[in-house]
Amino acid sequence: MALSKRTRVLATTFVLVAAGVAAATAMAEPPSPTVERHEAPPAPGDMTAQELEAAFRNGDHGQPGGPMPIAP
């Protein structure tokens, strides 16, 4: 039984698409391993991340003693 030209074209297209998907999947980078992030406790006198963010929002620039003067 001979396949029609349309059936051969569809079968060939399907095989090429499947091969392309397989090649793309094989070349994809593996997912990176998950790393748990642990922040070290701040040293005495150091500011925490939240304190630094608040200082920058308030214009303190993280400097002890108040805002840092900005020269014109």
Residue pairs with C-beta under 8 A, 6 or more apart in sequence:
3 11
39 49
42 48
47 55
47 62
52 62
54 60
55 61
55 62
55 63
56 62
58 67
59 67
60 66
60 67
60 68
61 67
61 68
